[in-house]
Amino acid sequence: MQGTRDIGRLATIGAFEQSSKLATTLDQLSNLVDAIVRDFGFRWFALLHNVDLVQRSKNALMLTTYPVKWLDEVIETRLYLDDPVHAAVGKTPSGLNWNQIGEFIDPSTRQIATLAKGRDHGLRQGFTMPIRMADEPDALFSVARANDDEISGEDALAARLIGTIAFDRGRAILGEERLSYEPVPLSPRQIDCIALVGQGKSDWEAAQILGLSRDTVHEYVEGARRRYGVRRRTQLVLRVVRDGHLNIDAML
């Protein structure tokens, strides 16, 4: 029975690889990844690469289905500064289950609290793997469950295969679109305001820092949000980073 199950898993991953080759946009690829990770008993995923470049880049890869409220909290309270999962996975060759973090780092009080907050948002069990490229920052692929079911070795292996396929196709899509893709245009002042939003500043606080009125800051940010066609400011910050207008370092 185990052999039949393994063959079935490989067939599913093979079909995913073939379907991913037909994806021509990151949104299409994200939908395919979402479907297969759910087939394997996961609820969410995240694929990140080059989202913290010092210089602008059209090659940032950021796909995620994580709960929006969790992403809001990560940005608003700056939990990304010392993410325990990212800190621990950097010390592994092939990834780890989140319940193994203590085997690789001595988590701080803040990092322990971050893990607890993630569980509060439903990310109860997870697996994260590094994808290493020469002369580039590591890419990270994560899958998460909304329950406490153990992530087996077979589950982790499936996640590694899915993450590698998704990363390869994501890079190919970015390469194909590099010459034709143009980010949403933003003014320097809009970028300044959005950077401060990413730091958790209110419109009033950003206005005090930039020497503008609160209404002016509000209009700069809301104007950018309308251009991107997103509903939440968190989504705006993520899109602006993805387009290369900002990097994570600018929000530290």
Secondary structure, 3 states (H helix, E strand, C coil): CHHHHHHHHHHHHHHHHHHHCCCCCHHHHHHHHHHHHHHCCCCEEEEEECCCCCCCCCCCEEEECCCHHHHHHHHHCCHHHHCHHHHHHCCCCCCEEHHHHHHCCCCCHHHHHHHHHHHHCCCCEEEEEEECCCCCCCEEEEEEECCCCCCCHHHHHHHHHHHHHHHHHHHHHHHHHCCCCCCCCCCHHHHHHHHHHHCCCCHHHHHHHHCCCHHHHHHHHHHHHHHHCCCCHHHHHHHHHHCCCCCHHHHC
